[in-house]
Amino acid sequence: VRVVGDLIGQIGQLRLQRRLVVLDETPPEFAQRAAHNERHQATLRRWGVLSASVEGDHASVQTQELWDDVTTVDGVATASVRGMLARTTYRLRRGAGGWRIVDVASETLVR
């Protein structure tokens, strides 16, 4: 299971807390970026819940998120995307420590 983070807030019976979680595995894209000293500063500007469902120990939360992303290489800005709108689905599983995100799927609506 690859945990990529936790959500914030409460949606029905889901009580979710902010927490930074280390990836169980590093995607190849991240290693390639690091090799070129490329960094992304992504800032979540706004988000809202579109839908949420809970079935036993599994849940799904769909959000709409507005992001800004600045790309730098060796500290110099090489690209900037402002106001990227995405629809994201988070799949969660409840365990001993509470609800954990186990999968994320995101679709860019406006770039």
Gaussian input, Z-matrix of N, CA and C with variables (Angstrom, degrees):
# hf/3-21g

backbone

0 1
 N
 C     1     B1
 C     2     B2     1     A1
 N     3     B3     2     A2     1     D1
 C     4     B4     3     A3     2     D2
 C     5     B5     4     A4     3     D3
 N     6     B6     5     A5     4     D4
 C     7     B7     6     A6     5     D5
 C     8     B8     7     A7     6     D6
 N     9     B9     8     A8     7     D7
 C    10    B10     9     A9     8     D8
 C    11    B11    10    A10     9     D9
 N    12    B12    11    A11    10    D10
 C    13    B13    12    A12    11    D11
 C    14    B14    13    A13    12    D12
 N    15    B15    14    A14    13    D13
 C    16    B16    15    A15    14    D14
 C    17    B17    16    A16    15    D15
 N    18    B18    17    A17    16    D16
 C    19    B19    18    A18    17    D17
 C    20    B20    19    A19    18    D18
 N    21    B21    20    A20    19    D19
 C    22    B22    21    A21    20    D20
 C    23    B23    22    A22    21    D21
 N    24    B24    23    A23    22    D22
 C    25    B25    24    A24    23    D23
 C    26    B26    25    A25    24    D24
 N    27    B27    26    A26    25    D25
 C    28    B28    27    A27    26    D26
 C    29    B29    28    A28    27    D27
 N    30    B30    29    A29    28    D28
 C    31    B31    30    A30    29    D29
 C    32    B32    31    A31    30    D30
 N    33    B33    32    A32    31    D31
 C    34    B34    33    A33    32    D32
 C    35    B35    34    A34    33    D33
 N    36    B36    35    A35    34    D34
 C    37    B37    36    A36    35    D35
 C    38    B38    37    A37    36    D36
 N    39    B39    38    A38    37    D37
 C    40    B40    39    A39    38    D38
 C    41    B41    40    A40    39    D39
 N    42    B42    41    A41    40    D40
 C    43    B43    42    A42    41    D41
 C    44    B44    43    A43    42    D42
 N    45    B45    44    A44    43    D43
 C    46    B46    45    A45    44    D44
 C    47    B47    46    A46    45    D45
 N    48    B48    47    A47    46    D46
 C    49    B49    48    A48    47    D47
 C    50    B50    49    A49    48    D48
 N    51    B51    50    A50    49    D49
 C    52    B52    51    A51    50    D50
 C    53    B53    52    A52    51    D51
 N    54    B54    53    A53    52    D52
 C    55    B55    54    A54    53    D53
 C    56    B56    55    A55    54    D54
 N    57    B57    56    A56    55    D55
 C    58    B58    57    A57    56    D56
 C    59    B59    58    A58    57    D57
 N    60    B60    59    A59    58    D58
 C    61    B61    60    A60    59    D59
 C    62    B62    61    A61    60    D60
 N    63    B63    62    A62    61    D61
 C    64    B64    63    A63    62    D62
 C    65    B65    64    A64    63    D63
 N    66    B66    65    A65    64    D64
 C    67    B67    66    A66    65    D65
 C    68    B68    67    A67    66    D66
 N    69    B69    68    A68    67    D67
 C    70    B70    69    A69    68    D68
 C    71    B71    70    A70    69    D69
 N    72    B72    71    A71    70    D70
 C    73    B73    72    A72    71    D71
 C    74    B74    73    A73    72    D72
 N    75    B75    74    A74    73    D73
 C    76    B76    75    A75    74    D74
 C    77    B77    76    A76    75    D75
 N    78    B78    77    A77    76    D76
 C    79    B79    78    A78    77    D77
 C    80    B80    79    A79    78    D78
 N    81    B81    80    A80    79    D79
 C    82    B82    81    A81    80    D80
 C    83    B83    82    A82    81    D81
 N    84    B84    83    A83    82    D82
 C    85    B85    84    A84    83    D83
 C    86    B86    85    A85    84    D84
 N    87    B87    86    A86    85    D85
 C    88    B88    87    A87    86    D86
 C    89    B89    88    A88    87    D87
 N    90    B90    89    A89    88    D88
 C    91    B91    90    A90    89    D89
 C    92    B92    91    A91    90    D90
 N    93    B93    92    A92    91    D91
 C    94    B94    93    A93    92    D92
 C    95    B95    94    A94    93    D93
 N    96    B96    95    A95    94    D94
 C    97    B97    96    A96    95    D95
 C    98    B98    97    A97    96    D96
 N    99    B99    98    A98    97    D97
 C   100   B100    99    A99    98    D98
 C   101   B101   100   A100    99    D99
 N   102   B102   101   A101   100   D100
 C   103   B103   102   A102   101   D101
 C   104   B104   103   A103   102   D102
 N   105   B105   104   A104   103   D103
 C   106   B106   105   A105   104   D104
 C   107   B107   106   A106   105   D105
 N   108   B108   107   A107   106   D106
 C   109   B109   108   A108   107   D107
 C   110   B110   109   A109   108   D108
 N   111   B111   110   A110   109   D109
 C   112   B112   111   A111   110   D110
 C   113   B113   112   A112   111   D111
 N   114   B114   113   A113   112   D112
 C   115   B115   114   A114   113   D113
 C   116   B116   115   A115   114   D114
 N   117   B117   116   A116   115   D115
 C   118   B118   117   A117   116   D116
 C   119   B119   118   A118   117   D117
 N   120   B120   119   A119   118   D118
 C   121   B121   120   A120   119   D119
 C   122   B122   121   A121   120   D120
 N   123   B123   122   A122   121   D121
 C   124   B124   123   A123   122   D122
 C   125   B125   124   A124   123   D123
 N   126   B126   125   A125   124   D124
 C   127   B127   126   A126   125   D125
 C   128   B128   127   A127   126   D126
 N   129   B129   128   A128   127   D127
 C   130   B130   129   A129   128   D128
 C   131   B131   130   A130   129   D129
 N   132   B132   131   A131   130   D130
 C   133   B133   132   A132   131   D131
 C   134   B134   133   A133   132   D132
 N   135   B135   134   A134   133   D133
 C   136   B136   135   A135   134   D134
 C   137   B137   136   A136   135   D135
 N   138   B138   137   A137   136   D136
 C   139   B139   138   A138   137   D137
 C   140   B140   139   A139   138   D138
 N   141   B141   140   A140   139   D139
 C   142   B142   141   A141   140   D140
 C   143   B143   142   A142   141   D141
 N   144   B144   143   A143   142   D142
 C   145   B145   144   A144   143   D143
 C   146   B146   145   A145   144   D144
 N   147   B147   146   A146   145   D145
 C   148   B148   147   A147   146   D146
 C   149   B149   148   A148   147   D147
 N   150   B150   149   A149   148   D148
 C   151   B151   150   A150   149   D149
 C   152   B152   151   A151   150   D150
 N   153   B153   152   A152   151   D151
 C   154   B154   153   A153   152   D152
 C   155   B155   154   A154   153   D153
 N   156   B156   155   A155   154   D154
 C   157   B157   156   A156   155   D155
 C   158   B158   157   A157   156   D156
 N   159   B159   158   A158   157   D157
 C   160   B160   159   A159   158   D158
 C   161   B161   160   A160   159   D159
 N   162   B162   161   A161   160   D160
 C   163   B163   162   A162   161   D161
 C   164   B164   163   A163   162   D162
 N   165   B165   164   A164   163   D163
 C   166   B166   165   A165   164   D164
 C   167   B167   166   A166   165   D165
 N   168   B168   167   A167   166   D166
 C   169   B169   168   A168   167   D167
 C   170   B170   169   A169   168   D168
 N   171   B171   170   A170   169   D169
 C   172   B172   171   A171   170   D170
 C   173   B173   172   A172   171   D171
 N   174   B174   173   A173   172   D172
 C   175   B175   174   A174   173   D173
 C   176   B176   175   A175   174   D174
 N   177   B177   176   A176   175   D175
 C   178   B178   177   A177   176   D176
 C   179   B179   178   A178   177   D177
 N   180   B180   179   A179   178   D178
 C   181   B181   180   A180   179   D179
 C   182   B182   181   A181   180   D180
 N   183   B183   182   A182   181   D181
 C   184   B184   183   A183   182   D182
 C   185   B185   184   A184   183   D183
 N   186   B186   185   A185   184   D184
 C   187   B187   186   A186   185   D185
 C   188   B188   187   A187   186   D186
 N   189   B189   188   A188   187   D187
 C   190   B190   189   A189   188   D188
 C   191   B191   190   A190   189   D189
 N   192   B192   191   A191   190   D190
 C   193   B193   192   A192   191   D191
 C   194   B194   193   A193   192   D192
 N   195   B195   194   A194   193   D193
 C   196   B196   195   A195   194   D194
 C   197   B197   196   A196   195   D195
 N   198   B198   197   A197   196   D196
 C   199   B199   198   A198   197   D197
 C   200   B200   199   A199   198   D198
 N   201   B201   200   A200   199   D199
 C   202   B202   201   A201   200   D200
 C   203   B203   202   A202   201   D201
 N   204   B204   203   A203   202   D202
 C   205   B205   204   A204   203   D203
 C   206   B206   205   A205   204   D204
 N   207   B207   206   A206   205   D205
 C   208   B208   207   A207   206   D206
 C   209   B209   208   A208   207   D207
 N   210   B210   209   A209   208   D208
 C   211   B211   210   A210   209   D209
 C   212   B212   211   A211   210   D210
 N   213   B213   212   A212   211   D211
 C   214   B214   213   A213   212   D212
 C   215   B215   214   A214   213   D213
 N   216   B216   215   A215   214   D214
 C   217   B217   216   A216   215   D215
 C   218   B218   217   A217   216   D216
 N   219   B219   218   A218   217   D217
 C   220   B220   219   A219   218   D218
 C   221   B221   220   A220   219   D219
 N   222   B222   221   A221   220   D220
 C   223   B223   222   A222   221   D221
 C   224   B224   223   A223   222   D222
 N   225   B225   224   A224   223   D223
 C   226   B226   225   A225   224   D224
 C   227   B227   226   A226   225   D225
 N   228   B228   227   A227   226   D226
 C   229   B229   228   A228   227   D227
 C   230   B230   229   A229   228   D228
 N   231   B231   230   A230   229   D229
 C   232   B232   231   A231   230   D230
 C   233   B233   232   A232   231   D231
 N   234   B234   233   A233   232   D232
 C   235   B235   234   A234   233   D233
 C   236   B236   235   A235   234   D234
 N   237   B237   236   A236   235   D235
 C   238   B238   237   A237   236   D236
 C   239   B239   238   A238   237   D237
 N   240   B240   239   A239   238   D238
 C   241   B241   240   A240   239   D239
 C   242   B242   241   A241   240   D240
 N   243   B243   242   A242   241   D241
 C   244   B244   243   A243   242   D242
 C   245   B245   244   A244   243   D243
 N   246   B246   245   A245   244   D244
 C   247   B247   246   A246   245   D245
 C   248   B248   247   A247   246   D246
 N   249   B249   248   A248   247   D247
 C   250   B250   249   A249   248   D248
 C   251   B251   250   A250   249   D249
 N   252   B252   251   A251   250   D250
 C   253   B253   252   A252   251   D251
 C   254   B254   253   A253   252   D252
 N   255   B255   254   A254   253   D253
 C   256   B256   255   A255   254   D254
 C   257   B257   256   A256   255   D255
 N   258   B258   257   A257   256   D256
 C   259   B259   258   A258   257   D257
 C   260   B260   259   A259   258   D258
 N   261   B261   260   A260   259   D259
 C   262   B262   261   A261   260   D260
 C   263   B263   262   A262   261   D261
 N   264   B264   263   A263   262   D262
 C   265   B265   264   A264   263   D263
 C   266   B266   265   A265   264   D264
 N   267   B267   266   A266   265   D265
 C   268   B268   267   A267   266   D266
 C   269   B269   268   A268   267   D267
 N   270   B270   269   A269   268   D268
 C   271   B271   270   A270   269   D269
 C   272   B272   271   A271   270   D270
 N   273   B273   272   A272   271   D271
 C   274   B274   273   A273   272   D272
 C   275   B275   274   A274   273   D273
 N   276   B276   275   A275   274   D274
 C   277   B277   276   A276   275   D275
 C   278   B278   277   A277   276   D276
 N   279   B279   278   A278   277   D277
 C   280   B280   279   A279   278   D278
 C   281   B281   280   A280   279   D279
 N   282   B282   281   A281   280   D280
 C   283   B283   282   A282   281   D281
 C   284   B284   283   A283   282   D282
 N   285   B285   284   A284   283   D283
 C   286   B286   285   A285   284   D284
 C   287   B287   286   A286   285   D285
 N   288   B288   287   A287   286   D286
 C   289   B289   288   A288   287   D287
 C   290   B290   289   A289   288   D288
 N   291   B291   290   A290   289   D289
 C   292   B292   291   A291   290   D290
 C   293   B293   292   A292   291   D291
 N   294   B294   293   A293   292   D292
 C   295   B295   294   A294   293   D293
 C   296   B296   295   A295   294   D294
 N   297   B297   296   A296   295   D295
 C   298   B298   297   A297   296   D296
 C   299   B299   298   A298   297   D297
 N   300   B300   299   A299   298   D298
 C   301   B301   300   A300   299   D299
 C   302   B302   301   A301   300   D300
 N   303   B303   302   A302   301   D301
 C   304   B304   303   A303   302   D302
 C   305   B305   304   A304   303   D303
 N   306   B306   305   A305   304   D304
 C   307   B307   306   A306   305   D305
 C   308   B308   307   A307   306   D306
 N   309   B309   308   A308   307   D307
 C   310   B310   309   A309   308   D308
 C   311   B311   310   A310   309   D309
 N   312   B312   311   A311   310   D310
 C   313   B313   312   A312   311   D311
 C   314   B314   313   A313   312   D312
 N   315   B315   314   A314   313   D313
 C   316   B316   315   A315   314   D314
 C   317   B317   316   A316   315   D315
 N   318   B318   317   A317   316   D316
 C   319   B319   318   A318   317   D317
 C   320   B320   319   A319   318   D318
 N   321   B321   320   A320   319   D319
 C   322   B322   321   A321   320   D320
 C   323   B323   322   A322   321   D321
 N   324   B324   323   A323   322   D322
 C   325   B325   324   A324   323   D323
 C   326   B326   325   A325   324   D324
 N   327   B327   326   A326   325   D325
 C   328   B328   327   A327   326   D326
 C   329   B329   328   A328   327   D327
 N   330   B330   329   A329   328   D328
 C   331   B331   330   A330   329   D329
 C   332   B332   331   A331   330   D330

   B1=1.4561
   B2=1.5166
   B3=1.3186
   B4=1.4556
   B5=1.5245
   B6=1.3128
   B7=1.4603
   B8=1.5181
   B9=1.3317
   B10=1.4588
   B11=1.5231
   B12=1.3069
   B13=1.4593
   B14=1.5052
   B15=1.2887
   B16=1.4564
   B17=1.5127
   B18=1.3214
   B19=1.4588
   B20=1.5190
   B21=1.3177
   B22=1.4572
   B23=1.5195
   B24=1.3220
   B25=1.4534
   B26=1.5044
   B27=1.3139
   B28=1.4475
   B29=1.5146
   B30=1.3261
   B31=1.4540
   B32=1.5192
   B33=1.3138
   B34=1.4545
   B35=1.5091
   B36=1.3385
   B37=1.4586
   B38=1.5303
   B39=1.3323
   B40=1.4641
   B41=1.5214
   B42=1.2985
   B43=1.4630
   B44=1.5213
   B45=1.3184
   B46=1.4575
   B47=1.5191
   B48=1.3158
   B49=1.4596
   B50=1.5177
   B51=1.3277
   B52=1.4655
   B53=1.5322
   B54=1.3110
   B55=1.4608
   B56=1.5203
   B57=1.3055
   B58=1.4664
   B59=1.5231
   B60=1.3122
   B61=1.4509
   B62=1.5220
   B63=1.3031
   B64=1.4610
   B65=1.5231
   B66=1.3239
   B67=1.4625
   B68=1.5193
   B69=1.3289
   B70=1.4591
   B71=1.5189
   B72=1.3248
   B73=1.4621
   B74=1.5273
   B75=1.3124
   B76=1.4607
   B77=1.5237
   B78=1.3413
   B79=1.4696
   B80=1.5322
   B81=1.3340
   B82=1.4656
   B83=1.5293
   B84=1.3342
   B85=1.4662
   B86=1.5292
   B87=1.3284
   B88=1.4627
   B89=1.5271
   B90=1.3244
   B91=1.4630
   B92=1.5259
   B93=1.3352
   B94=1.4643
   B95=1.5300
   B96=1.3306
   B97=1.4629
   B98=1.5294
   B99=1.3186
   B100=1.4639
   B101=1.5214
   B102=1.3271
   B103=1.4661
   B104=1.5226
   B105=1.3285
   B106=1.4654
   B107=1.5250
   B108=1.3226
   B109=1.4699
   B110=1.5334
   B111=1.3370
   B112=1.4634
   B113=1.5262
   B114=1.3170
   B115=1.4604
   B116=1.5241
   B117=1.3238
   B118=1.4645
   B119=1.5165
   B120=1.3197
   B121=1.4539
   B122=1.5254
   B123=1.3218
   B124=1.4639
   B125=1.5211
   B126=1.3156
   B127=1.4593
   B128=1.5197
   B129=1.3223
   B130=1.4582
   B131=1.5193
   B132=1.3344
   B133=1.4702
   B134=1.5216
   B135=1.3325
   B136=1.4596
   B137=1.5133
   B138=1.3358
   B139=1.4551
   B140=1.5108
   B141=1.3159
   B142=1.4519
   B143=1.5088
   B144=1.3225
   B145=1.4602
   B146=1.5245
   B147=1.3343
   B148=1.4576
   B149=1.5238
   B150=1.3454
   B151=1.4619
   B152=1.5204
   B153=1.3334
   B154=1.4626
   B155=1.5162
   B156=1.3362
   B157=1.4548
   B158=1.5233
   B159=1.3277
   B160=1.4551
   B161=1.5210
   B162=1.3333
   B163=1.4655
   B164=1.5160
   B165=1.3271
   B166=1.4593
   B167=1.5166
   B168=1.3253
   B169=1.4709
   B170=1.5199
   B171=1.3305
   B172=1.4646
   B173=1.5208
   B174=1.3094
   B175=1.4624
   B176=1.5177
   B177=1.3270
   B178=1.4540
   B179=1.5231
   B180=1.3240
   B181=1.4595
   B182=1.5198
   B183=1.3398
   B184=1.4614
   B185=1.5212
   B186=1.3281
   B187=1.4627
   B188=1.5172
   B189=1.3171
   B190=1.4590
   B191=1.5219
   B192=1.3320
   B193=1.4581
   B194=1.5288
   B195=1.3199
   B196=1.4610
   B197=1.5234
   B198=1.3358
   B199=1.4634
   B200=1.5187
   B201=1.3254
   B202=1.4638
   B203=1.5226
   B204=1.3442
   B205=1.4680
   B206=1.5233
   B207=1.3221
   B208=1.4585
   B209=1.5293
   B210=1.3354
   B211=1.4569
   B212=1.5271
   B213=1.3351
   B214=1.4687
   B215=1.5277
   B216=1.3202
   B217=1.4606
   B218=1.5184
   B219=1.3123
   B220=1.4701
   B221=1.5252
   B222=1.3361
   B223=1.4606
   B224=1.5212
   B225=1.3350
   B226=1.4637
   B227=1.5298
   B228=1.3471
   B229=1.4638
   B230=1.5212
   B231=1.3369
   B232=1.4629
   B233=1.5282
   B234=1.3184
   B235=1.4637
   B236=1.5192
   B237=1.3178
   B238=1.4559
   B239=1.5243
   B240=1.3222
   B241=1.4628
   B242=1.5215
   B243=1.3141
   B244=1.4678
   B245=1.5178
   B246=1.3182
   B247=1.4513
   B248=1.5138
   B249=1.3486
   B250=1.4590
   B251=1.5348
   B252=1.3144
   B253=1.4560
   B254=1.5245
   B255=1.3231
   B256=1.4649
   B257=1.5254
   B258=1.3084
   B259=1.4618
   B260=1.5231
   B261=1.3219
   B262=1.4622
   B263=1.5167
   B264=1.3289
   B265=1.4567
   B266=1.5198
   B267=1.3293
   B268=1.4610
   B269=1.5205
   B270=1.3218
   B271=1.4650
   B272=1.5241
   B273=1.3167
   B274=1.4548
   B275=1.5172
   B276=1.3369
   B277=1.4535
   B278=1.5174
   B279=1.3297
   B280=1.4675
   B281=1.5162
   B282=1.3297
   B283=1.4512
   B284=1.5158
   B285=1.3062
   B286=1.4616
   B287=1.5280
   B288=1.3220
   B289=1.4650
   B290=1.5189
   B291=1.3221
   B292=1.4636
   B293=1.5179
   B294=1.3251
   B295=1.4600
   B296=1.5201
   B297=1.3364
   B298=1.4631
   B299=1.5185
   B300=1.3155
   B301=1.4655
   B302=1.5217
   B303=1.3306
   B304=1.4592
   B305=1.5270
   B306=1.3450
   B307=1.4616
   B308=1.5244
   B309=1.3229
   B310=1.4679
   B311=1.5105
   B312=1.3356
   B313=1.4668
   B314=1.5215
   B315=1.3237
   B316=1.4627
   B317=1.5291
   B318=1.3323
   B319=1.4488
   B320=1.5145
   B321=1.3279
   B322=1.4584
   B323=1.5272
   B324=1.3227
   B325=1.4552
   B326=1.5378
   B327=1.3389
   B328=1.4664
   B329=1.5141
   B330=1.3280
   B331=1.4704
   B332=1.4997
   A1=108.60
   A2=116.18
   A3=121.84
   A4=108.79
   A5=117.29
   A6=121.44
   A7=108.14
   A8=116.59
   A9=119.63
   A10=113.05
   A11=118.48
   A12=119.86
   A13=111.20
   A14=116.44
   A15=122.85
   A16=108.81
   A17=116.07
   A18=121.20
   A19=110.36
   A20=116.05
   A21=123.07
   A22=108.19
   A23=117.58
   A24=120.44
   A25=114.51
   A26=115.20
   A27=121.54
   A28=108.84
   A29=116.09
   A30=122.65
   A31=105.93
   A32=117.24
   A33=119.77
   A34=110.40
   A35=116.68
   A36=120.02
   A37=113.34
   A38=117.29
   A39=120.64
   A40=109.25
   A41=116.93
   A42=121.46
   A43=106.31
   A44=116.16
   A45=121.34
   A46=110.09
   A47=115.87
   A48=121.06
   A49=110.04
   A50=114.49
   A51=120.27
   A52=108.70
   A53=114.90
   A54=119.30
   A55=108.22
   A56=117.41
   A57=121.94
   A58=107.40
   A59=116.91
   A60=121.86
   A61=108.76
   A62=116.56
   A63=121.86
   A64=108.87
   A65=115.89
   A66=120.36
   A67=110.30
   A68=116.64
   A69=120.82
   A70=111.17
   A71=115.79
   A72=120.72
   A73=107.86
   A74=116.19
   A75=120.50
   A76=109.11
   A77=117.08
   A78=118.58
   A79=110.43
   A80=118.45
   A81=121.91
   A82=112.73
   A83=117.27
   A84=121.07
   A85=110.54
   A86=117.85
   A87=120.96
   A88=110.97
   A89=117.27
   A90=121.43
   A91=110.84
   A92=116.37
   A93=120.92
   A94=110.34
   A95=117.28
   A96=120.99
   A97=110.62
   A98=116.53
   A99=120.76
   A100=111.32
   A101=117.23
   A102=121.48
   A103=111.31
   A104=117.47
   A105=122.19
   A106=111.64
   A107=116.71
   A108=122.90
   A109=111.46
   A110=114.87
   A111=121.49
   A112=108.83
   A113=115.15
   A114=120.96
   A115=109.67
   A116=115.81
   A117=122.15
   A118=108.25
   A119=115.89
   A120=121.03
   A121=106.57
   A122=115.29
   A123=121.12
   A124=108.86
   A125=115.90
   A126=122.21
   A127=109.24
   A128=115.81
   A129=121.11
   A130=107.91
   A131=116.90
   A132=122.32
   A133=112.15
   A134=115.58
   A135=120.28
   A136=108.74
   A137=116.21
   A138=119.28
   A139=109.76
   A140=115.42
   A141=121.30
   A142=109.72
   A143=116.12
   A144=121.83
   A145=109.01
   A146=116.56
   A147=122.26
   A148=110.66
   A149=116.29
   A150=120.49
   A151=108.99
   A152=114.94
   A153=121.18
   A154=108.57
   A155=116.22
   A156=120.37
   A157=108.94
   A158=115.13
   A159=121.70
   A160=108.50
   A161=115.57
   A162=121.80
   A163=107.43
   A164=115.87
   A165=120.50
   A166=111.19
   A167=115.73
   A168=121.57
   A169=112.67
   A170=117.72
   A171=121.98
   A172=110.07
   A173=115.75
   A174=120.77
   A175=109.13
   A176=114.95
   A177=122.05
   A178=107.40
   A179=116.15
   A180=121.93
   A181=107.63
   A182=116.09
   A183=120.25
   A184=108.34
   A185=115.73
   A186=121.34
   A187=110.16
   A188=115.00
   A189=121.77
   A190=105.17
   A191=116.80
   A192=121.84
   A193=110.82
   A194=115.79
   A195=122.70
   A196=108.07
   A197=116.71
   A198=123.03
   A199=112.01
   A200=115.75
   A201=124.23
   A202=106.23
   A203=117.91
   A204=121.24
   A205=109.31
   A206=115.83
   A207=121.89
   A208=107.49
   A209=116.49
   A210=122.56
   A211=109.00
   A212=116.20
   A213=121.01
   A214=109.35
   A215=115.00
   A216=122.78
   A217=105.79
   A218=116.60
   A219=122.47
   A220=111.34
   A221=116.62
   A222=121.40
   A223=115.59
   A224=117.74
   A225=121.59
   A226=108.81
   A227=116.58
   A228=120.79
   A229=110.25
   A230=116.19
   A231=120.95
   A232=112.14
   A233=117.60
   A234=121.81
   A235=109.54
   A236=115.54
   A237=121.13
   A238=109.00
   A239=116.12
   A240=121.58
   A241=106.50
   A242=116.40
   A243=121.65
   A244=109.03
   A245=116.04
   A246=120.65
   A247=114.75
   A248=117.60
   A249=120.69
   A250=107.99
   A251=116.81
   A252=122.21
   A253=109.22
   A254=116.41
   A255=120.92
   A256=110.46
   A257=115.20
   A258=122.27
   A259=105.47
   A260=115.91
   A261=120.83
   A262=110.19
   A263=115.65
   A264=121.56
   A265=108.48
   A266=115.13
   A267=122.54
   A268=107.99
   A269=117.10
   A270=122.13
   A271=106.62
   A272=115.12
   A273=121.11
   A274=111.23
   A275=115.84
   A276=122.97
   A277=108.04
   A278=115.63
   A279=120.00
   A280=109.05
   A281=115.20
   A282=121.74
   A283=109.36
   A284=116.51
   A285=122.07
   A286=111.91
   A287=117.50
   A288=121.50
   A289=114.17
   A290=117.97
   A291=121.01
   A292=111.03
   A293=116.55
   A294=122.55
   A295=110.05
   A296=116.21
   A297=122.55
   A298=109.50
   A299=116.53
   A300=121.22
   A301=108.03
   A302=116.61
   A303=120.67
   A304=112.09
   A305=117.28
   A306=120.13
   A307=108.87
   A308=115.80
   A309=121.94
   A310=108.14
   A311=116.01
   A312=121.45
   A313=107.22
   A314=116.92
   A315=120.74
   A316=110.35
   A317=114.97
   A318=121.85
   A319=108.10
   A320=117.40
   A321=121.21
   A322=108.87
   A323=116.31
   A324=121.91
   A325=111.44
   A326=116.58
   A327=122.70
   A328=107.25
   A329=116.35
   A330=120.57
   A331=108.98
   D1=131.82
   D2=-178.73
   D3=-106.34
   D4=106.57
   D5=179.46
   D6=-89.69
   D7=126.29
   D8=-176.72
   D9=-111.15
   D10=-4.46
   D11=177.89
   D12=155.63
   D13=-177.99
   D14=177.41
   D15=-127.00
   D16=150.99
   D17=176.10
   D18=-84.32
   D19=177.85
   D20=-179.37
   D21=-121.72
   D22=139.17
   D23=170.31
   D24=106.73
   D25=-162.75
   D26=-179.16
   D27=-137.13
   D28=130.92
   D29=177.79
   D30=-129.82
   D31=104.19
   D32=-176.55
   D33=59.11
   D34=-124.26
   D35=-179.85
   D36=-85.33
   D37=-2.36
   D38=176.84
   D39=-82.91
   D40=118.33
   D41=174.69
   D42=-112.49
   D43=107.63
   D44=-171.01
   D45=-115.25
   D46=138.88
   D47=-177.83
   D48=-117.94
   D49=152.31
   D50=177.52
   D51=-71.69
   D52=133.08
   D53=177.81
   D54=-163.05
   D55=137.61
   D56=176.05
   D57=-91.01
   D58=128.90
   D59=-177.42
   D60=-124.16
   D61=134.67
   D62=179.03
   D63=-76.53
   D64=138.55
   D65=177.05
   D66=-64.06
   D67=140.57
   D68=175.54
   D69=-65.97
   D70=-29.92
   D71=179.06
   D72=-141.57
   D73=148.11
   D74=-179.36
   D75=-93.59
   D76=121.62
   D77=177.16
   D78=-61.46
   D79=145.02
   D80=-179.57
   D81=-55.27
   D82=-33.18
   D83=-179.64
   D84=-60.85
   D85=-38.07
   D86=-179.64
   D87=-66.73
   D88=-41.01
   D89=178.66
   D90=-63.98
   D91=-39.70
   D92=179.14
   D93=-64.96
   D94=-43.08
   D95=177.96
   D96=-61.30
   D97=-45.07
   D98=-178.80
   D99=-62.52
   D100=-36.67
   D101=179.46
   D102=-62.86
   D103=-28.03
   D104=179.47
   D105=-100.52
   D106=10.58
   D107=-178.40
   D108=55.67
   D109=36.39
   D110=179.30
   D111=-92.45
   D112=133.53
   D113=179.57
   D114=-128.51
   D115=146.10
   D116=175.62
   D117=-118.93
   D118=126.15
   D119=174.55
   D120=-106.24
   D121=94.54
   D122=-179.68
   D123=-94.32
   D124=132.27
   D125=-179.72
   D126=-123.59
   D127=121.63
   D128=176.34
   D129=-81.16
   D130=114.04
   D131=-176.41
   D132=-86.58
   D133=-39.97
   D134=-177.45
   D135=-156.47
   D136=149.46
   D137=173.61
   D138=-153.54
   D139=155.67
   D140=177.27
   D141=-151.07
   D142=154.02
   D143=-179.52
   D144=-86.34
   D145=126.70
   D146=175.87
   D147=-89.90
   D148=-40.45
   D149=179.05
   D150=-159.20
   D151=157.49
   D152=176.57
   D153=-150.30
   D154=140.27
   D155=176.69
   D156=-142.29
   D157=147.45
   D158=179.61
   D159=-130.22
   D160=130.28
   D161=174.53
   D162=-134.49
   D163=101.50
   D164=-180.00
   D165=64.48
   D166=-122.19
   D167=-178.92
   D168=-94.55
   D169=12.01
   D170=179.26
   D171=-122.13
   D172=146.40
   D173=179.13
   D174=-144.98
   D175=159.08
   D176=176.36
   D177=-136.05
   D178=132.92
   D179=178.40
   D180=-129.27
   D181=124.62
   D182=177.17
   D183=-108.16
   D184=128.85
   D185=-177.92
   D186=-122.43
   D187=162.91
   D188=167.78
   D189=-117.04
   D190=128.25
   D191=-172.00
   D192=-128.92
   D193=140.85
   D194=176.96
   D195=-111.73
   D196=117.98
   D197=-174.06
   D198=-119.32
   D199=149.88
   D200=164.02
   D201=-114.60
   D202=144.23
   D203=179.61
   D204=-141.50
   D205=122.31
   D206=176.63
   D207=-112.90
   D208=125.54
   D209=179.31
   D210=-101.97
   D211=132.24
   D212=176.12
   D213=-126.39
   D214=149.43
   D215=171.88
   D216=-127.65
   D217=122.83
   D218=-175.66
   D219=52.57
   D220=37.45
   D221=176.24
   D222=82.11
   D223=-2.47
   D224=-179.61
   D225=-103.33
   D226=127.54
   D227=179.50
   D228=-63.76
   D229=126.15
   D230=179.66
   D231=-113.94
   D232=-17.18
   D233=178.63
   D234=-158.95
   D235=150.81
   D236=178.84
   D237=-145.28
   D238=123.61
   D239=177.07
   D240=-119.60
   D241=121.05
   D242=-179.99
   D243=-115.40
   D244=138.06
   D245=175.10
   D246=74.17
   D247=34.16
   D248=176.91
   D249=-75.42
   D250=121.85
   D251=-178.20
   D252=-100.72
   D253=126.95
   D254=-177.66
   D255=-131.23
   D256=148.78
   D257=170.18
   D258=-107.92
   D259=123.44
   D260=-174.05
   D261=-124.97
   D262=136.07
   D263=175.71
   D264=-112.29
   D265=123.33
   D266=177.50
   D267=-105.43
   D268=128.70
   D269=173.97
   D270=-105.03
   D271=129.61
   D272=-175.39
   D273=-121.54
   D274=155.80
   D275=175.01
   D276=-133.93
   D277=135.41
   D278=178.71
   D279=-88.50
   D280=130.12
   D281=177.48
   D282=-131.74
   D283=-165.86
   D284=-177.92
   D285=-60.04
   D286=-33.50
   D287=-178.14
   D288=-91.26
   D289=5.57
   D290=-178.26
   D291=109.42
   D292=-161.86
   D293=-178.45
   D294=-80.00
   D295=133.70
   D296=179.17
   D297=-128.59
   D298=138.49
   D299=174.21
   D300=-74.41
   D301=127.65
   D302=179.86
   D303=-114.66
   D304=-13.49
   D305=178.85
   D306=-157.53
   D307=144.71
   D308=178.16
   D309=-134.66
   D310=132.20
   D311=173.85
   D312=-128.20
   D313=127.93
   D314=-176.14
   D315=-127.96
   D316=139.96
   D317=177.18
   D318=-122.66
   D319=125.08
   D320=177.64
   D321=-78.76
   D322=123.68
   D323=-179.85
   D324=-94.66
   D325=-40.92
   D326=179.01
   D327=-138.01
   D328=129.30
   D329=179.78
   D330=-114.96

